[in-house]
Amino acid sequence: MNATAAAVLTEEQPIVPPPGREVEFRRLQEAYDESLRGRGRVVVIHGSVGSGRSELLDAFSGHATRSGALVLHAGGAPLEKSFSYGVVRQLFQSQGLPEDVALSGLRLVGRPAPPGAGAAVELLEGLSSLLLRVAERRPLVLAVDDRQDADRASLEFLVYLVRRTVRAKVLVLLSSRETMTPEHPTIEVELARQRHYQRIRLDLFAPAVVATRLAPVVAPEALGALSTQAYQLTGGNPLLVSALIDDQQPGAVMLDAGENYRRAVMNCLHRIDPLALRCARGIAALGGGTSDLELLADLVLLRRDSLSRGLYLLEASGLLHEGRFRHGTVAGDLLAGVPADELAVLQSRAAELLSVHGASAAMVAEARRAAAGHRQGRQAEIAPTVFRVPGDQAVALLPGSGVAQDRPDVVVIANGTGAGTTESGAQPDLEPSRVASGGAWVTEEGHRPLRALVAAFDSGSGSFTAPASAARAEGQAEDTGARTLQALLAGADPRVIVPRAERVLREGLLGGLAPASLGSALTTLLYADRADRAGHWTAVLAERTREQCGAGWIGILGTAQAETALRLGDPRWALDRACTLLADAEPGTSAEARLVWLTTAIGAATALGRHEQAGDLLDEPTDEDLRGSVAGLRHLLARAEHLLAKGCPEEARALFGDGGHLAAQLGVDQLTGVGLWRVGAARAELAMGRAAAARRLVDEQLGRLGAAGSPRARGLALRARAATAGGAERVASLEQAVAQLEQSGDVVAVGEARAELAEACRAFGDPGRARALERALVGGSSARSHPPHGGGDVFSGVVQRTGVGEQAQADSAGRLSDAEQRVAELAAAGMTNRDISRRLHVTVSTVEQHLTRVYRKLGVRSRIELRTRLAGARELAG
C-alpha cells in the first residue's frame, strides 16, 4: 500500500483511542511517525494489573495496520515461559508476513541449537535479518503483550533486534505489567540504555474519566453521585471500571457491584505479583483491612520492605485504599479460593497475632471462630468408616487412620487375615503402615500423638509398626519398639524413653524381636534427638545382622543410617545412602518410606550446597495424603531449609511457620528430633533483618526444651540466639552452644559454632582466644571423648566399642600403617567403602577393618572429623 492510499484510508477511518488514553495514544503515534522516517523506536508500555495495556496495544496495532504497516503480534504467558523462542514463533506466525520469511524464521528457531555462544549469535542474526529485510519494503510494528511472562530466549532476541533498528522503519511495542522486581534485570537495563527507547506509564483513571465512561449507562441525573461511588469502588482501575459498567442496567440510578465486578477483582488479585497476593490474603484474614503493618508483616511472614512493595502494588492497581479493600465482598471472595487446610492455618495465625498485638476481644473471637469453622468444615467433608474388631465390638475409624472416632484412646490394628472387618463384611481398607498382628490396641496416652503416629509411620520406612506379636508377655510389651515410640510421641520424658528404646535394641541382638520393632526403636532415638546413640546401634545391628539382611530390614536400617549420618555431620554419605535406597526400592515400597528417604536426601544435598540437586529432589512427586503426616512435616521443613540456603528467607519463613502449625496439629511439636522449626524460622527472620522476631522464636524454643531437651537442639537454638546479640552476650551464648553441641556428636555444628565463637571473641576484643579457637579448628578434635556407652561407626557399618584399650589406641594418634593411611585418605576424600575397595583392589570387609582401626587410633567418629584431622596433620607436617 502506497502513502497516498494509506492517507485516504486513515482519513476514512479516523483514529479512535481508548477512552481515557488519548495522551498515551498520541505518544505512540509520534513514535510511529518517527519510525516511518527511518528512525526506529522501541516503546515500553508499563502499568499495574488491569491498567488497560492490552486495550491500548490492540487499538494502536489496529491503527498501524490501517495506515499501511505490517503488525506482528505476540504475547507472553506464564505456562509458556519455559518454551524457548515461544514469543518469536508467534511473531513469525503473524498474518501478513511473507510466507518465505515466516517459514525461514520458524525453521531457524526449530533447528536444534549446537553448543556455544557463536551458534546463538548466528541464530539471532538470522532472525533479525529476516525482519529488517521486511522493514525495507514496508513499515514494521512488533506488538508484544505481557512481556513479563515472555521466555528469556525471546527477550534476548528482542534486545538484539532493537539494537539494530535505530535506522530502520521499525516500531517495537513492549507491554508489561508492574511486578515486585523484574525477572531479567539485565534485559531491562539493556533496553533502557538504547537511545531510541521510550517508556509510557499507564496511570489509573482520574475521577473525570470514570464519569465519562460511566455516563452512557446511568441516568444523567444520577451521574455525579454514581461516578463518585464508581471511583471509590474501582480506584480508577480501567478493568474494574469496565466490569462495573457491564454490571449496570441502562439508565441505572443505583450502582450495582455485581458478578462482573467481583470476578474482575479476583482476576486482578490472581494476576498480580505472588507476594502482593500474599499480602492481600493476609489483609483478608484480618477482616479486609489493617493499619498495623507490623501485624500484617508477622502474619504473612514478609520483611517490612517486601511488605511495603506488595502493598504499593495493591494500592497502585486500585485494589486497596488506605489499607482496606474497596468492597466488602473482596475479603470473603479471596479467602474462598484458598485451600481449606491453608486457610485454617492462616486464620489461626491471624487470631494468635491479633491477640498478641492487642486487638479487641471481638476481633480475636471472630478470627478464632473463622479458623475453627474451617477446620470443622474440612473434617465434616470426611465420613468415618465403621470397623468391627474381634469380640464383635464396632468402632468408627477416622478416615485415613486407625484411630477410632469418639474414642481417642483406641487405635485399631488389623492383621489382614480376617481378624477385623468393616460393617459390610469387607476387609478394612487400612494401609500397610497400619497393619500388624492383633485385634484392638487400647492405650491411654492421648489421641493427638496417636493420630500422628498412625498416619505417619510404617514398617517399610523403618519408622513404625505396631507390636510384632500380641502374644508377648505383658511385662515385656512396654519395651517393644512400637510402645517406646508411642510413648515418646505422647509426650513422655525422652530421658526415660531413650533407655527403654536401647533395651529393645539390646533384646533385638538376641533375635527376640521383629525388624519392624527394632526400626521403631531406632526411630525413637532419632526423634528424641539422640543421633549419637542411634549411630551406635545402627553400626552394631548392621554387623550382627549382616547375614540375615532381607529387603525390609535393609530399608529399615538404611533409613536410620542415612538420617544418623546427616545429623552427625556426614551429609555426603547420607545423600549417597538415601539415593541408593530410592534407586533400589522395590515396586511395593510404601509411599511413606520413599518420602522419608527423599527428605533425607534433600537435607543432605542442601547441607552440601548442592541446591540444584536438592531442587530436583523437591520436584519429585509425593503422595498428597502424606502432607498431614510426620513424614510430610519433615519434607516441608526440608523444603524450607532448602529455600533458606538458596537465599529466599521470606518463602522459607512461611514454610517454617506452616510446619509449626502442622507439628501442633499432629501433637509432635515437643519432638526436636522431628524438626526445630522455630530455630529455622528464627534464622529466616535474621536473614530478613528481623532480629527481635528471631529472638522471640529462639527464646520460645529454649523455654520449651526444659530439662529434657536434647543437647543438639539446645546448642542449635543457642547459636541462633547468639546471632541476635552482640558483645559479651554473644560470646556467652556461643560458649554454651559449643558445650551443648559437643555432647550431641554433630561435628559440623560443633565446628561452625566454634568458628562463630572465634569470630565473636575477636570482635569483643579477645584476639588471643580467637586464635586459639582457630588453631583448635585446624588441629582436629582428638581429645573429644566418645559417647558414654560406646561410639558407632555409622558410616562403614562395623562395630566399634570403647574402653581403656580403645583410649590407649587413640593416644597413639598418627601411627597409621601404610594401608590404613591410604584408606583414611580416600575415605576423607568422600569415597564410599565400596569405591575404596575397588580403587585398592581389596574387599569391602578389609576396608571396614582398616577404617575401624583408623577411627580408633585417631579418636574420631565420622568422616568429617577424619577429614579435619588429616588436614590438620598435613598442615603441621608442612
Residue pairs with C-beta under 8 A, 6 or more apart in sequence:
1 9
1 68
2 68
3 68
5 68
6 66
6 67
6 68
9 66
9 67
9 68
10 66
10 67
13 66
15 25
15 29
15 63
16 59
17 24
17 25
17 26
17 56
17 59
17 60
18 25
18 52
18 55
18 56
18 59
19 209
19 212
19 213
20 52
20 205
20 209
20 212
20 213
20 238
21 52
21 55
21 56
21 59
21 202
24 45
24 56
24 200
24 202
25 56
25 59
25 60
27 43
27 198
27 200
28 43
28 56
28 60
28 173
28 200
29 60
29 63
31 41
31 43
31 171
31 198
32 41
32 60
32 64
32 67
32 69
32 141
32 171
34 40
34 41
35 41
35 139
35 141
35 168
35 169
35 170
35 171
36 139
36 169
38 167
38 168
38 169
39 166
39 167
39 196
40 162
40 165
40 166
40 167
40 168
40 169
40 170
40 171
40 172
40 196
41 165
41 171
41 172
41 196
41 198
42 162
42 165
42 171
42 172
42 174
42 191
42 194
42 196
42 197
42 198
43 171
43 172
43 173
43 174
43 197
43 198
43 199
43 200
44 147
44 174
44 175
44 176
44 191
44 197
44 198
44 199
44 200
45 53
45 56
45 57
45 173
45 174
45 175
45 176
45 200
45 202
46 53
46 175
46 176
46 178
46 199
46 200
46 201
46 202
47 53
47 177
47 178
47 201
47 202
47 203
48 177
48 178
48 202
48 204
48 237
48 313
48 316
48 317
48 318
49 177
49 178
49 239
49 268
49 271
49 272
49 313
49 317
50 237
50 238
50 239
50 240
50 264
50 267
50 268
50 271
50 317
50 318
51 202
51 203
51 204
51 237
51 238
51 239
51 317
52 202
52 238
52 239
53 145
53 175
53 176
53 177
53 202
54 145
54 146
54 175
55 238
56 175
56 202
57 143
57 145
57 173
57 175
60 143
60 173
61 71
61 73
61 141
61 143
61 173
64 71
64 139
64 141
64 171
65 71
68 138
68 139
69 138
69 139
69 140
69 141
69 171
70 96
70 97
70 134
70 138
70 139
70 140
70 141
71 94
71 96
71 141
71 142
71 143
72 91
72 92
72 94
72 97
72 131
72 140
72 141
72 142
72 143
73 90
73 91
73 94
73 143
73 145
74 87
74 88
74 90
74 91
74 94
74 142
74 143
74 144
74 145
74 150
74 154
75 87
75 90
75 144
75 145
75 146
76 87
76 144
76 145
76 146
76 147
76 148
76 149
76 150
76 151
77 146
77 149
78 149
80 86
80 149
80 151
81 149
81 150
81 151
82 151
83 151
84 109
84 151
84 152
84 153
84 154
85 109
85 151
85 153
85 154
85 157
86 150
86 151
86 154
87 144
87 150
87 151
87 154
87 155
87 158
88 105
88 109
88 127
88 153
88 154
88 157
89 106
89 109
91 105
91 142
91 144
92 101
92 102
92 105
92 106
92 109
93 102
93 106
94 102
97 134
98 134
101 130
101 131
101 133
101 134
104 126
104 130
105 127
105 130
105 131
108 123
108 126
108 127
109 123
109 127
113 119
113 120
113 123
124 156
124 157
124 160
124 161
125 160
127 157
127 161
128 157
128 160
128 161
128 164
131 140
131 142
131 161
131 170
132 161
132 164
132 165
132 168
132 170
134 140
135 165
135 168
135 169
135 170
136 168
136 169
138 169
139 169
139 170
139 171
140 168
140 169
140 170
140 171
141 170
141 171
141 172
141 173
142 158
142 161
142 170
142 171
142 172
142 173
143 173
143 175
144 150
144 158
144 172
144 173
144 174
144 175
145 175
146 175
146 176
146 177
147 155
147 174
147 175
147 176
148 176
148 177
148 179
148 182
148 183
152 184
152 187
155 184
155 187
156 187
158 172
158 174
159 187
159 190
159 191
161 170
161 172
162 172
162 191
162 194
162 197
163 194
165 172
165 196
166 194
166 195
166 196
174 191
177 271
178 313
178 316
179 273
179 313
180 273
180 275
180 276
180 306
180 309
180 310
180 313
182 188
191 197
192 199
204 235
204 236
204 237
204 238
204 316
204 317
204 318
205 213
205 236
205 237
205 238
205 241
206 236
207 227
207 228
207 231
207 236
209 236
210 227
210 230
210 231
210 234
210 236
210 241
211 223
211 224
211 227
211 230
213 241
213 242
213 245
214 223
214 226
214 227
214 230
214 241
214 244
214 245
214 248
215 223
215 227
217 245
217 248
217 249
217 250
217 251
217 252
218 226
218 248
218 251
218 252
218 253
218 255
219 251
219 252
219 253
221 253
222 252
222 253
222 254
226 252
226 253
226 254
226 255
229 255
230 241
230 244
230 255
232 321
232 326
233 240
233 244
233 255
233 257
233 261
233 326
233 327
234 240
234 241
234 244
234 318
234 326
235 317
235 318
235 319
235 321
235 326
236 318
237 268
237 317
237 318
237 319
239 264
239 267
239 268
240 261
240 264
240 265
240 268
240 318
242 264
243 260
243 261
243 263
243 264
244 255
244 257
244 260
244 261
244 264
246 260
247 256
247 257
247 258
247 259
247 260
247 261
248 255
248 256
249 256
257 327
257 329
261 327
262 327
262 329
262 330
262 333
265 319
265 327
265 330
265 333
266 333
266 334
266 337
268 317
268 319
269 277
269 280
269 319
269 330
269 334
270 277
270 337
272 280
272 313
272 314
272 317
272 319
273 310
273 313
275 302
275 306
275 309
275 310
275 650
276 309
276 310
276 311
276 313
276 314
278 300
278 302
278 310
278 654
279 296
279 300
279 302
279 307
279 310
279 311
279 314
280 314
280 319
280 320
280 334
281 300
281 334
281 335
281 338
281 346
282 296
282 299
282 300
282 346
282 350
283 289
283 290
283 296
283 320
283 323
283 324
283 325
283 331
284 325
284 330
284 331
284 332
284 334
284 335
285 299
285 335
285 346
285 347
285 349
285 350
285 367
286 295
286 296
286 299
286 350
286 354
286 367
287 331
287 363
287 366
287 367
288 324
288 325
288 328
288 330
288 331
289 322
289 323
289 324
289 325
290 296
290 323
291 322
291 323
292 357
293 304
293 307
293 308
293 311
294 304
294 357
295 353
295 354
295 357
296 307
297 303
297 304
297 307
298 353
298 693
299 346
299 349
299 350
299 353
300 307
300 654
301 650
301 653
301 654
301 657
302 310
302 650
302 688
303 649
303 650
303 688
303 689
303 690
306 650
311 320
311 323
314 320
315 321
318 326
319 325
319 326
319 330
320 326
325 331
335 343
338 346
340 374
340 377
340 378
341 378
341 627
341 628
342 658
343 374
344 371
344 374
344 375
344 378
345 658
345 661
345 662
347 367
347 370
347 371
347 374
348 368
348 371
348 661
349 657
349 661
350 367
350 371
351 364
351 367
351 368
351 370
351 371
354 363
354 364
354 367
355 364
382 398
382 399
382 400
383 399
384 396
384 397
384 398
384 399
384 405
385 396
385 397
385 399
385 422
385 428
385 429
386 394
386 395
386 396
386 397
386 422
386 423
387 394
387 395
387 396
387 397
387 404
387 412
387 414
387 420
387 421
387 422
387 423
387 428
388 394
388 420
388 421
388 422
388 423
389 395
389 412
389 414
389 419
389 420
389 439
389 440
390 419
390 420
390 439
390 440
391 439
391 440
393 440
394 423
395 404
395 405
395 407
395 410
395 412
395 440
396 404
396 405
396 406
397 403
397 404
397 405
397 412
397 428
398 404
398 405
398 451
400 455
400 625
401 434
401 451
401 454
401 455
402 411
402 412
402 413
402 430
402 434
402 454
403 410
403 411
403 412
403 447
403 450
403 451
403 454
404 410
404 411
404 412
408 446
408 447
408 448
408 450
408 451
409 442
409 443
409 444
409 446
409 447
410 440
410 441
410 442
410 443
411 440
411 441
411 442
411 443
411 450
411 453
411 454
411 466
412 420
412 428
412 440
412 441
413 430
413 434
413 435
413 436
413 438
413 439
413 440
413 441
413 466
414 420
414 427
414 428
414 430
414 434
414 435
414 439
415 435
415 436
415 437
415 438
416 427
416 435
418 427
419 438
419 439
420 428
420 439
421 427
421 428
422 428
422 429
431 458
431 590
432 458
432 459
432 460
432 590
433 454
433 456
433 457
433 458
433 459
433 460
433 464
433 465
433 590
433 592
434 454
434 458
436 465
436 466
436 467
436 468
436 516
437 466
437 467
437 468
437 469
437 470
438 466
438 467
438 470
439 470
441 466
441 467
443 450
443 486
445 486
445 487
445 489
445 490
445 491
446 490
446 491
446 667
448 665
448 666
448 667
449 486
449 489
449 490
449 491
449 666
449 667
449 668
450 486
450 489
450 490
451 666
451 667
452 489
452 629
452 630
452 666
452 667
452 668
453 464
453 485
453 486
453 489
455 628
455 629
455 630
455 666
456 463
456 464
456 592
456 626
456 629
456 630
456 631
456 632
456 666
457 463
457 464
457 465
457 485
457 520
457 523
457 592
457 630
457 631
458 464
458 465
458 590
458 592
458 593
459 465
459 515
459 516
459 519
459 552
459 556
460 552
460 555
460 589
460 590
460 592
460 593
461 519
461 555
461 556
461 559
461 590
461 592
461 593
461 595
461 596
461 597
461 631
462 516
462 519
462 520
462 522
462 523
462 555
462 556
462 557
462 558
462 559
462 560
462 593
462 596
463 519
463 520
463 523
463 559
463 592
463 596
463 631
464 482
464 485
464 516
464 519
464 520
464 523
465 482
465 514
465 516
465 517
465 519
465 520
466 482
467 477
467 480
467 482
467 483
467 517
468 480
468 513
468 514
468 516
468 517
469 514
472 480
477 483
478 500
479 500
479 503
479 504
479 507
480 504
480 513
480 517
480 520
481 501
481 504
481 513
481 516
481 517
481 518
481 519
481 520
481 521
481 522
481 523
481 524
482 516
482 517
482 520
484 497
484 500
484 501
484 504
484 520
484 521
484 524
485 501
485 520
485 521
485 523
485 524
485 527
487 497
487 500
488 494
488 497
488 524
488 527
488 528
488 671
489 527
489 667
489 668
489 671
491 667
491 670
493 708
494 528
494 529
494 530
494 708
494 710
495 708
497 524
497 528
498 524
498 525
498 528
498 530
498 533
500 524
501 521
501 522
501 524
501 525
501 528
502 521
502 525
502 533
502 537
502 789
504 513
504 517
504 518
504 521
505 518
505 521
505 522
505 537
505 540
505 541
507 513
508 517
508 518
508 521
508 541
509 540
509 541
509 544
515 550
515 552
515 553
515 556
516 552
516 556
518 541
518 556
519 556
519 557
519 559
519 560
521 537
522 534
522 537
522 538
522 541
522 556
522 557
522 560
523 560
525 531
525 533
525 534
525 537
526 534
526 560
526 563
526 564
526 567
526 673
527 671
527 673
527 674
528 671
528 673
528 710
529 671
529 672
529 673
529 710
529 712
529 713
529 744
530 673
530 710
531 563
531 564
531 567
531 568
531 673
531 712
531 744
531 745
531 746
532 568
532 744
532 745
532 787
532 791
533 787
533 789
534 560
534 563
534 564
535 564
535 565
535 568
535 745
535 791
535 792
535 794
535 861
536 787
536 789
536 790
536 791
536 792
537 792
538 557
538 560
538 561
538 564
538 792
538 794
538 797
539 792
539 793
539 794
539 796
539 797
539 798
539 799
539 800
540 792
540 799
541 557
542 557
542 561
542 797
542 798
543 797
543 798
543 799
544 799
545 553
545 557
549 557
551 586
555 581
555 585
555 589
555 593
558 577
558 580
558 581
559 581
559 593
559 596
559 597
559 600
561 577
561 794
561 797
562 573
562 574
562 577
562 578
562 581
562 597
562 600
562 601
562 604
563 574
563 596
563 600
564 794
565 571
565 573
565 574
565 577
565 604
565 794
565 795
565 862
566 574
566 600
566 603
566 604
566 607
567 712
567 745
567 746
568 745
568 746
568 747
568 794
568 861
568 862
569 745
569 746
569 747
569 748
569 749
569 750
569 862
569 864
569 865
570 794
570 795
570 862
570 863
570 864
571 603
571 604
571 605
571 607
571 608
571 748
572 604
572 608
572 830
572 863
573 795
573 832
573 863
574 600
574 601
574 603
574 604
575 601
575 604
575 605
575 608
575 610
576 832
577 600
578 597
578 598
578 600
578 601
578 604
579 601
581 597
582 594
582 597
582 598
582 601
585 593
585 594
585 597
591 622
591 623
591 625
591 626
592 623
592 626
592 629
592 631
594 622
595 622
595 623
595 626
595 631
595 632
595 635
596 631
596 634
598 617
598 620
598 622
598 635
599 631
599 634
599 635
599 638
601 617
602 614
602 617
602 618
602 635
602 638
602 639
602 642
603 638
603 641
605 611
605 613
605 614
605 617
606 614
606 638
606 641
606 642
606 645
607 748
609 645
611 642
611 645
611 646
614 642
614 645
615 642
618 638
618 639
618 642
622 632
622 635
626 632
626 635
627 636
628 662
628 665
628 666
629 666
630 666
630 668
630 674
632 662
633 659
633 662
633 663
633 666
633 668
633 674
633 675
634 674
634 675
636 655
636 658
636 659
636 662
637 655
637 656
637 659
637 675
637 677
637 680
639 655
640 652
640 653
640 655
640 656
640 659
640 677
640 680
640 684
641 652
641 680
643 649
643 651
643 652
643 655
644 652
644 680
644 683
644 684
644 687
647 687
649 684
649 685
649 687
649 688
650 684
650 688
652 680
652 684
652 687
653 681
653 684
653 685
653 688
656 677
656 678
656 680
656 681
656 684
657 677
657 681
659 675
659 677
659 680
660 669
660 677
660 678
660 681
663 669
663 674
663 675
663 677
668 674
669 704
670 704
672 705
672 709
672 710
672 712
672 713
673 710
673 713
676 701
676 713
676 716
676 717
678 697
678 698
678 700
678 701
678 717
679 697
679 698
679 701
679 713
679 716
679 717
679 720
681 694
681 697
682 693
682 694
682 695
682 697
682 698
682 701
682 720
682 724
683 694
683 720
683 723
685 691
685 693
685 694
685 697
686 694
686 720
686 723
686 724
691 723
691 724
692 724
694 720
694 723
694 724
695 721
695 724
695 725
698 717
698 720
698 721
698 724
699 721
701 713
701 717
702 709
702 714
702 717
702 718
702 721
705 713
705 714
705 717
710 744
711 740
711 741
711 743
711 744
712 740
712 741
712 744
712 745
712 746
712 749
714 736
714 740
715 736
715 737
715 738
715 739
715 740
715 741
715 744
715 746
715 749
715 753
716 737
716 741
716 749
718 733
718 734
718 736
718 737
718 740
719 733
719 734
719 737
719 741
719 749
719 752
719 753
719 756
721 733
722 729
722 730
722 733
722 734
722 737
722 756
722 760
723 730
725 733
726 763
727 764
728 764
730 760
730 763
730 764
731 757
731 760
731 761
731 764
731 766
734 753
734 756
734 757
734 760
735 757
737 753
737 757
738 750
738 753
738 754
738 757
741 749
741 750
741 753
742 750
742 784
744 750
745 787
745 861
747 781
747 861
747 862
747 864
747 865
747 868
748 864
750 781
751 777
751 864
751 868
754 773
754 776
754 777
755 773
755 774
755 777
757 773
758 769
758 770
758 771
758 773
758 774
758 777
759 770
761 767
761 769
761 770
761 773
762 770
777 868
778 871
778 872
778 875
779 872
779 876
780 858
780 860
780 865
780 868
780 869
780 871
780 872
780 873
781 859
781 860
781 865
781 868
781 869
782 810
782 813
782 858
782 859
782 860
782 869
783 859
784 859
786 802
786 806
786 859
786 861
787 802
790 800
790 801
790 802
791 800
791 802
791 861
792 799
792 800
793 799
793 800
793 851
793 852
793 855
793 861
794 862
795 862
795 863
796 833
796 847
796 848
796 851
796 852
797 833
797 848
798 848
798 849
798 851
798 852
799 852
800 852
800 855
800 856
806 856
809 853
809 856
809 857
810 856
810 857
810 858
810 859
812 857
813 857
813 858
813 859
813 869
814 857
814 858
814 873
815 857
816 824
816 854
816 857
816 858
819 850
820 850
820 853
820 854
820 857
822 840
823 836
823 840
823 847
823 850
823 851
823 854
824 850
824 851
824 854
824 858
824 866
824 870
825 870
826 835
826 836
826 839
826 840
827 833
827 836
827 851
827 854
827 863
827 866
828 863
828 866
828 867
828 870
829 867
830 863
831 839
833 844
833 847
833 848
833 851
834 844
836 847
837 843
837 844
837 846
837 847
840 847
854 866
855 861
855 866
858 866
858 869
860 866
860 869
